Amino acid sequence: MLFAASWCPFCAMFRPSFESALRKRGIEYDIVDLSDLENPLWESFEIDVVPTVILFNDGVPVMRRDGLSGRGLSKDVIQEVIGEIEALTSTSAR
């Protein structure tokens, strides 16, 4: 799940690459729009900086990468997410 905001330039840079990479592999994902600073999901998921990626397995967070203030997330995070998803998928296929 990618937490992003329309006003965030780092989200605008990261999101297209994130979506494209996951789509190419047929990985389902959700984008949570946190453009409204009053959105309670900021607190619920303890988001301080967008973009932030949280990977869930059966509703439990198994991986989290928070954007860095003034820098966002690097595209390396995309490969980390894909690797974690593939690991989870291979584990559950056994």
Phi, psi and omega in degrees: 000128178258124175262121185215169178222144182296332182274358185268115180294331180288326175294318180298328178280321186279318189304312181300319179293319178300308182298316182297314182296317180289320178299317181301330181263003179071026181269126177283146181208163176235146173248127178255119181275113179251032181299327178275116182294345178270000179300125182294346179293336174306312181283317183304320181255009179052049179273124177254329184222137172251149359285151172226139178245129174234126178258128181248145172232115184055039177082000181253128178296128180243347179204141179215133175229115180266139174296154177265137180303127179079001182223336181075217179242145176278159179291346175299332180299326180300313180293325176297317179296313180299316178300317180293319179296316179297321178296316179296320181294318181290328178290318182284342180281347181284000000 
